[in-house]
Amino acid sequence: MRYIIIRREISKYLITKISCDHMFNKIEILEDNDIVIDFLLVYYVSNEFIDAYIANKAISTKNIIERNLPYNIKKILEN
């Protein structure tokens, strides 16, 4: 299992699709199949980033588990 603290990998402001795509490219080359992405202390997530995150997660071959998701993002991912 690999644990990723997203504010360290990208930023505490998740804005662009490119940064999300880059993160998922790194995730896909990992040998671990279980990936935990921790959103702790992320202050802002743009709609562009959320859309890219949903799309990348849908095609990912990894089992991705989110931790400390902001409430509004959690509701979007549940739908």
C-alpha positions in Angstrom: 0.0 0.0 0.0 1.3 3.4 -1.0 0.2 6.5 1.0 0.2 9.8 -0.9 -0.2 13.2 0.8 -1.6 15.2 -2.0 -0.6 18.6 -0.6 3.0 17.4 -0.8 2.8 15.9 -4.2 0.9 18.7 -5.9 -0.2 21.6 -3.6 -2.7 22.6 -1.0 -4.5 24.3 -3.9 -5.6 21.7 -6.5 -6.3 23.7 -9.6 -5.3 22.3 -13.0 -6.1 19.1 -14.9 -2.4 18.8 -15.8 -1.4 18.4 -12.2 -4.0 15.8 -11.7 -3.0 13.9 -14.8 0.6 14.0 -13.8 -0.2 12.6 -10.3 -2.1 9.7 -11.9 0.7 9.0 -14.3 3.0 8.6 -11.3 0.4 6.4 -9.5 0.0 4.1 -12.5 3.7 3.3 -12.6 3.9 2.3 -9.0 4.1 -1.4 -8.2 1.6 -1.1 -5.3 -2.0 -1.8 -6.3 -3.5 -0.1 -3.2 -3.1 3.7 -3.1 -4.3 5.9 -0.3 -4.6 9.6 -1.3 -4.8 11.9 1.7 -6.4 15.3 1.2 -5.5 16.6 4.6 -5.0 20.4 4.7 -6.0 20.9 1.1 -7.6 24.3 1.0 -9.1 24.5 -2.5 -10.0 22.1 -5.2 -11.1 23.5 -8.6 -13.9 22.0 -10.7 -11.3 21.3 -13.4 -9.2 19.3 -11.0 -12.3 17.4 -9.7 -13.4 16.5 -13.2 -9.9 15.3 -14.1 -9.7 13.3 -10.8 -12.9 11.5 -11.5 -11.9 10.7 -15.1 -8.4 9.5 -14.1 -9.8 7.4 -11.2 -12.3 5.7 -13.4 -9.6 4.5 -15.8 -7.0 3.7 -13.2 -5.9 0.2 -12.7 -5.2 0.9 -9.0 -7.4 0.6 -6.0 -7.6 4.2 -4.8 -8.8 5.1 -1.4 -9.4 8.8 -0.4 -8.8 10.1 3.1 -9.8 13.4 4.6 -11.8 14.5 1.6 -13.5 17.9 1.9 -17.3 17.4 2.3 -18.2 19.0 -1.1 -15.8 16.7 -3.0 -16.9 13.7 -1.0 -20.5 14.3 -2.2 -19.4 14.6 -5.8 -17.4 11.4 -5.7 -20.3 9.5 -4.1 -22.6 10.2 -7.1 
